[in-house]
Amino acid sequence: MNLFQQLQHDYLLHQSRRQFLSKCVAGVGSAWLSSMANNAFGANPSLPGNLSHIAPKAKRVIFLHMAGAPSQLELFDYKPELAKYDGKSTPEEYLAGQRFAFIQGVPKLLNSIYPFHQAGESGQWISDRLPWFEKVIDEVCFIKSMHTNQFNHAPAQLLLHTGNANLGNPSIGSWVTYGLGSDNENLPGYISLVSGGKAPSAGKSVWGSGFLPSVYQGVQCRSKGDPVLYLSNPDGISRDMRKKAVDAITHINQQAYAETNDPETLTRISQYEMAFRMQIHANEAFELKDEPQHIHELYGTEPGKESFANNCLLARRLAERGVRYIQLFDWGWDSHGAGENEALNTGFKRKCQQVDKPMYALLTDLKQRGLLEDTLVVWGGEFGRTPMRENRGGQDMKFIGRDHNPGAFTMWLAGAGIKPGFSFGESDPIGYKAMTDRVSTQDLQATILHTLGLKHNKLTYPFQGLDQTLPGVTEPARVVHEIFS
């Protein structure tokens, strides 16, 4: 057990190291403090030599979360059997004992409202909603047998990103930066970007550090203005003045740590120092105006605005600069049919238009730059949508919607050794339940960690008397080896 592990372990057992650190803060202790303060941005001493458990296929992850859960039946999961029963009452066996968010009584089965066709050399099925993305369909692997045990947005988002439907657990990006750190000491190892006008239903907890030290939490950045609020110096404050202030605060915090042995003091040290470095490096990384015109045309970006397109381009720029985990949340996919913005025949169409070209551009750009081979790109929502039409009382039937469906949904992955032009797993003939080669959210988490060279059952942290893991200590999880080339 190295020094970092020993001190961390002793803190968790509430054993004070005040005397040791007060004697060593000028020597080994101060060196360790400096290392720990930058831990989320560089090497993690908790893994020997910062080596992965296994040979990594990816250096970084870009996770594109469509918050609200897009309908797999209108995008990727073609179900010709469902067309035969379109408009017919749902059989009782599909309703008995099931929980729904808004469906009442006996709903009607609903075929996809958009036509499907086969595309690319792989012949994968896709609807007509994503004509740009269709051009790169041979680059992706679809998992059509995803399932979850949560049917409300916030718990399902928490489960997908933290391994637990309740608050308080670290997000996957926090686990990754805890295990691997970042390749850039001047930018956070874990950055989240939000588009669509709202944060995800689960809030900032989906990029929080939970019981891990808060130095590992995701940093929410903006695609317009300062990347982080208050990053710029106030009027009358020069960079030299700010550096002197940061140095003084760091000295005080080091003394406080020597007295209290509180690891959150280390987080404060790293946050002040990182903010100082980010004044130069973050502003440069987030300056979309530096990109040539043909790149803006590729993504459909508009510098100065907050959009999914801008965030996709930022994701590529951050990937180039060594950010380990990049998380994009795009709000607005909750297609209940309760109004124009939540209908499959109106709001859903707009959302598809907003993400179609940027998704194509991101995969194309990464591949052209040689980044796709060591970048894992993940796309999906927190659950799927039902094969029956939503029918809550008083609903305007000119708007078409589907209810939440934890039983089956589709996600896709690309890059980093993922088998391209491939489809894994199946849902049942009407797309209601995952049937063949089922993949849980915990399986997906284990697979993402595996891609980065981390074993989900070996990346642990002591908390509440257990060696905690991302998928949890009670839920079985497996790596989906079948989707790798």
C-alpha positions, 0 to 999 in steps of 0.5 A, a space after each residue: 500500500 503506497 502513501 496515498 492509499 495509506 493516508 486515504 484509508 486512515 482518513 476513512 477510518 477516522 484516524 488522524 494523521 495530524 502529527 505525521 503531516 505537521 512534521 512532514 508537510 515541508 518534505 514528503 507531505 508537501 510533495 504528496 499534497 502537490 501530487 494529490 492536488 493535481 490528481 484529477 488532472 494527471 496520474 493517479 497514484 492509487 493504481 501502480 505506476 498509473 497502469 491500467 488493469 488490462 491493455 486499453 483500447 481507448 484513451 478517452 470517452 465521449 458520451 452523448 446522452 439524449 436526456 428524456 430518452 429518444 424512441 428506439 422505434 422511430 430511429 434504429 429498432 425496426 419492427 415490421 411485426 408492429 405494423 401488423 397490429 398498428 391501432 389495435 388494442 394492446 393485449 392484456 399480457 403486455 399490461 398486467 403488472 406493468 408500471 407506466 408513467 402516463 398510460 391509462 386504460 388499454 392503449 393502442 399499439 403504434 407502429 413507427 411513424 417514420 419509414 425505415 430502410 437499410 443503409 451502408 454496406 452493413 445494411 443496418 436498419 435506420 429511419 429517415 430521421 437521421 440522413 446525415 448520421 446514416 452516412 457513418 452508420 458503418 462506423 457504429 455498433 448498435 446494442 438493441 437489447 439495452 434494459 434498465 429497472 428504472 422508468 422515471 427520468 432522474 433515477 434512470 439517468 442516475 443508474 446509467 451514469 452512477 450505477 445506482 438509482 439513488 443520489 450519492 454515488 460517483 458518476 462513471 466519469 469520476 470513476 474514470 478520472 479517479 482511476 486514470 487521471 487526465 492527459 492534460 494538467 491544465 484542463 479538468 479530466 472530466 468535463 460536462 456540456 449541456 444543450 437543449 435549454 435545461 440540465 438533465 432531470 437528475 441534475 448535476 449528480 450525473 457528473 458528481 463525484 459522490 463518495 469519491 473525493 470531490 476533486 474527481 467530479 465533472 466540471 460543467 462548462 459552457 459553449 458560450 462566454 467564459 467556459 466556467 463562470 467567473 473564470 476571467 479576472 475582475 476589473 482591476 485584477 491582473 494575472 500576477 495579482 491573481 497568482 499571488 492570491 492563489 499562492 497565498 490561499 494554497 499555503 493556508 490550505 496546506 497548513 489547514 490540511 496538516 491540522 485537519 487531515 481533511 481531503 476536501 482541503 486538497 480539492 480546494 487547493 486543486 480548484 484554485 490552481 486549476 482555475 488559474 491555469 484554465 484562464 489561459 488553456 480553457 479559453 483557448 480550448 473553448 474558442 470555436 472561432 479558431 476553427 476553419 470555416 469548413 469545420 463549422 460547415 461540417 458540424 453546423 456550428 455557430 460560435 457564441 451560441 449554446 447548441 448540441 452542434 457547438 458541444 460536439 465540436 468542443 468535444 473533439 477539441 477537448 479530446 485532442 487536448 487530453 480530457 479523459 471523459 467528456 459528457 454531453 447532455 442534450 435535453 428535450 427527448 421526452 416524447 409523450 405527445 402531451 404538446 408540440 414540444 413533446 410529440 413524435 411528429 413535431 418536437 421529436 423531428 426537431 430534435 433529430 434535426 438538431 443532432 443529426 449533422 453534429 453526430 455525423 460530423 463528430 464521428 467523421 472529424 474524429 476519424 479524419 484526425 486519427 482520434 476515433 481509433 482511441 476514442 470511445 463514443 457512446 450515444 443513447 438515452 436513459 431508457 426506451 419508449 413503449 410500442 403502444 401509444 400514450 393515451 392519458 386523459 385529456 391529451 390532444 390526439 393530434 400529437 403522437 407520443 410514447 410512454 417510458 419503457 425500461 424494458 428495451 432501448 437502443 444505444 450505439 457505440 463507435 471507435 476504440 476497437 468497437 466492431 463497426 457496422 454491427 448490431 448486437 442483441 434484439 428486442 421482442 417482435 414489437 420492441 417492448 422487452 429486450 429478448 436476445 443477448 440482454 445488456 443492462 446499464 451495469 453491463 454497459 458501464 463495465 464495458 466502457 471501463 474495459 475499453 479504457 483498460 479498467 476492470 469494473 470489479 478491481 476499480 474500487 474505493 472503500 466506503 461504508 465498510 465495502 470496497 465500492 465499484 461503479 456497477 455496485 457490489 450487489 448487481 452483477 455486471 459483465 463486459 460485452 466482449 461480443 461487440 469488440 473487433 
